[in-house]
Amino acid sequence: MNGKGSIKLQGNKETVFTSLLDPDVLRNCIMGCKELIQQEENVYKVDLSVGVAAVKGKYDATMRLADVSVPESYKLIVHGEGGPGFVDAEAEIHLVDVDDSKTELTYTYEAQVGGKVAAIGQRMLGGVAKLIINDFFKKIKKRVGENECLGRRTSLMKPAVFSYLCPSTLEETIDMLTEYGDEGKIIAGGQSFVPILNMRMSEPEYLIDIHQLEELRGIRLEGESVKIGALTTQRELEKNTLIMECFPVLKEAVRFIGHVQTRNRGTVGGSLAHADPSAELPLSFLALNAEIIVQSTSDERIADINEFFLTYLTTDMMPDEILTEIQVPLNQPKGYAFEEFSRRHGDFALVSVVCLLSTDEAGKIESVRLALGGN
Ligand SMILES: Cc1cc2nc3c(=O)[nH]c(=O)nc-3n(C[C@H](O)[C@H](O)[C@H](O)COP(=O)(O)OP(=O)(O)OC[C@H]3O[C@@H](n4cnc5c(N)ncnc54)[C@H](O)[C@@H]3O)c2cc1C
């Protein structure tokens, strides 16, 4: 029985290598590993209890690391004996830098089994071996991500355990979203998502912090619209002269959002992606007929804002997509108003309304756009 494969892991070669040889990591990542005791340098005694398909039973195994070349490669040699028979396996592991923060691990292995377990057939055993190896690397991937993360820890934190990732480019972020799908969640300003994490209403495996993506910041005039980067803060929006000039209704709306402190961190893209029906920005951009730019590996699309908000805290974005920009057409009605009622200033609106209105020269109403929000 033999096989090979490769996997990309978060972290540079040194970090990954250290994790791979860490007995604590191995104990937690080897399927059915009950105990792993170091006997001498690079030799461990392992108690395994494997229960996959017909391969059930306990093995007393010895695991030896050979030809260790830090941080490039090593051999893993396993001999195990137990009720179901014996296993002899040898694997070669190589690490190559993909970039500063990613490593590619490639492996090849060969294994022989004997005794009762051999009777279940090579095809079945091949499948079981694959399953055990895939499980090992899935767990390793998670552990390496954990070691990469700064300040991550378990029971002392209010949120459930997650691995913290901090990409520095949009491309890297999209790769992570593609790779982790449902298991990864973006964090931008954190003003809505941190409370959600703390209340454990969301328990992502990977938290993808996008605050370093400079390309998603800023407000600029381009053609017939103003483009607002998703990471632009609510405070930047409030203070921006172009916004004041072209869309004064936004300035009216933003001052109702929380407090200066929350607006300093909360982002425009985060507000839209969060899709809280009582939030001021989704409502305002809806009235302004803005376009929302959403990106994934395969596509950059313009989401129709009229169909973007599906229901409470839900948009039409897929887990592998990121909101990158909001484009607001310059041609807007001249009349505007934003009003809301909340129990105290800074609280979420119980009810809010935005109105954009244009009149002809005689003062007769030509068009009205009204959007309603609230709890
Ligand atoms: C005390 C307090 C009072 C507040 N009061 C108000 C208020 O009155 N009105 C109001 O509107 N808001 C209020 N907020 C929420 C605040 O406006 C948030 O900043 C905003 O809702 C989310 O923006 P964020 O950047 O903080 O997003 P985060 O909290 O980081 O993320 C929110 C959600 O959006 C997703 N997300 C973020 N960015 C992107 C992106 N670019 N692409 C895809 N998904 C993304 C995240 O995965 C998460 O699901 C308040 C917050 C606090 C703490």
Ligand as a Chemical Component Dictionary entry (heavy atoms), coordinates in Angstrom:
data_LIG
# 
_chem_comp.id                   LIG 
_chem_comp.type                 NON-POLYMER 
_chem_comp.pdbx_formal_charge   0 
_chem_comp.three_letter_code    LIG 
# 
loop_
_chem_comp_atom.comp_id 
_chem_comp_atom.atom_id 
_chem_comp_atom.alt_atom_id 
_chem_comp_atom.type_symbol 
_chem_comp_atom.charge 
_chem_comp_atom.model_Cartn_x 
_chem_comp_atom.model_Cartn_y 
_chem_comp_atom.model_Cartn_z 
_chem_comp_atom.pdbx_ordinal 
LIG C1  C1  C 0 -21.596 50.227 21.103 1  
LIG C2  C2  C 0 -21.919 50.025 19.665 2  
LIG C3  C3  C 0 -22.971 50.730 19.106 3  
LIG C4  C4  C 0 -23.260 50.572 17.750 4  
LIG N1  N1  N 0 -24.304 51.259 17.226 5  
LIG C5  C5  C 0 -24.571 51.161 15.918 6  
LIG C6  C6  C 0 -25.619 51.943 15.306 7  
LIG O1  O1  O 0 -26.304 52.730 15.965 8  
LIG N2  N2  N 0 -25.839 51.761 13.982 9  
LIG C7  C7  C 0 -25.091 50.899 13.201 10 
LIG O2  O2  O 0 -25.317 50.792 12.011 11 
LIG N3  N3  N 0 -24.124 50.147 13.764 12 
LIG C8  C8  C 0 -23.841 50.262 15.076 13 
LIG N4  N4  N 0 -22.830 49.499 15.605 14 
LIG C9  C9  C 0 -22.128 48.509 14.747 15 
LIG C10 C10 C 0 -21.015 49.174 13.962 16 
LIG O3  O3  O 0 -21.529 50.124 13.077 17 
LIG C11 C11 C 0 -20.185 48.156 13.149 18 
LIG O4  O4  O 0 -19.015 48.809 12.878 19 
LIG C12 C12 C 0 -20.740 47.661 11.846 20 
LIG O5  O5  O 0 -22.011 47.087 12.011 21 
LIG C13 C13 C 0 -19.851 46.567 11.250 22 
LIG O6  O6  O 0 -18.660 47.074 10.776 23 
LIG P1  P1  P 0 -17.291 46.439 11.191 24 
LIG O7  O7  O 0 -16.274 46.967 10.261 25 
LIG O8  O8  O 0 -17.068 46.694 12.638 26 
LIG O9  O9  O 0 -17.530 44.906 10.838 27 
LIG P2  P2  P 0 -17.186 43.595 11.661 28 
LIG O10 O10 O 0 -17.823 43.675 13.006 29 
LIG O11 O11 O 0 -15.747 43.325 11.602 30 
LIG O12 O12 O 0 -17.943 42.535 10.740 31 
LIG C14 C14 C 0 -19.357 42.470 10.703 32 
LIG C15 C15 C 0 -19.773 41.373 9.719  33 
LIG O13 O13 O 0 -19.452 41.749 8.382  34 
LIG C16 C16 C 0 -18.551 40.813 7.770  35 
LIG N5  N5  N 0 -17.616 41.622 6.978  36 
LIG C17 C17 C 0 -16.940 42.715 7.389  37 
LIG N6  N6  N 0 -16.281 43.268 6.362  38 
LIG C18 C18 C 0 -16.537 42.501 5.284  39 
LIG C19 C19 C 0 -16.149 42.571 3.913  40 
LIG N7  N7  N 0 -15.379 43.548 3.441  41 
LIG N8  N8  N 0 -16.595 41.604 3.058  42 
LIG C20 C20 C 0 -17.390 40.615 3.509  43 
LIG N9  N9  N 0 -17.801 40.504 4.790  44 
LIG C21 C21 C 0 -17.378 41.439 5.668  45 
LIG C22 C22 C 0 -17.922 40.049 8.920  46 
LIG O14 O14 O 0 -17.565 38.739 8.515  47 
LIG C23 C23 C 0 -19.044 40.029 9.933  48 
LIG O15 O15 O 0 -19.962 39.010 9.605  49 
LIG C24 C24 C 0 -22.510 49.655 16.958 50 
LIG C25 C25 C 0 -21.446 48.943 17.516 51 
LIG C26 C26 C 0 -21.152 49.121 18.850 52 
LIG C27 C27 C 0 -20.021 48.357 19.450 53 
# 
loop_
_chem_comp_bond.comp_id 
_chem_comp_bond.atom_id_1 
_chem_comp_bond.atom_id_2 
_chem_comp_bond.value_order 
_chem_comp_bond.pdbx_ordinal 
LIG C1  C2  SING 1  
LIG C2  C3  SING 2  
LIG C2  C26 DOUB 3  
LIG C3  C4  DOUB 4  
LIG C4  N1  SING 5  
LIG C4  C24 SING 6  
LIG N1  C5  DOUB 7  
LIG C5  C6  SING 8  
LIG C5  C8  SING 9  
LIG C6  O1  DOUB 10 
LIG C6  N2  SING 11 
LIG N2  C7  SING 12 
LIG C7  O2  DOUB 13 
LIG C7  N3  SING 14 
LIG N3  C8  DOUB 15 
LIG C8  N4  SING 16 
LIG N4  C9  SING 17 
LIG N4  C24 SING 18 
LIG C9  C10 SING 19 
LIG C10 O3  SING 20 
LIG C10 C11 SING 21 
LIG C11 O4  SING 22 
LIG C11 C12 SING 23 
LIG C12 O5  SING 24 
LIG C12 C13 SING 25 
LIG C13 O6  SING 26 
LIG O6  P1  SING 27 
LIG P1  O7  DOUB 28 
LIG P1  O8  SING 29 
LIG P1  O9  SING 30 
LIG O9  P2  SING 31 
LIG P2  O10 DOUB 32 
LIG P2  O11 SING 33 
LIG P2  O12 SING 34 
LIG O12 C14 SING 35 
LIG C14 C15 SING 36 
LIG C15 O13 SING 37 
LIG C15 C23 SING 38 
LIG O13 C16 SING 39 
LIG C16 N5  SING 40 
LIG C16 C22 SING 41 
LIG N5  C17 SING 42 
LIG N5  C21 SING 43 
LIG C17 N6  DOUB 44 
LIG N6  C18 SING 45 
LIG C18 C19 SING 46 
LIG C18 C21 DOUB 47 
LIG C19 N7  SING 48 
LIG C19 N8  DOUB 49 
LIG N8  C20 SING 50 
LIG C20 N9  DOUB 51 
LIG N9  C21 SING 52 
LIG C22 O14 SING 53 
LIG C22 C23 SING 54 
LIG C23 O15 SING 55 
LIG C24 C25 DOUB 56 
LIG C25 C26 SING 57 
LIG C26 C27 SING 58 
# 
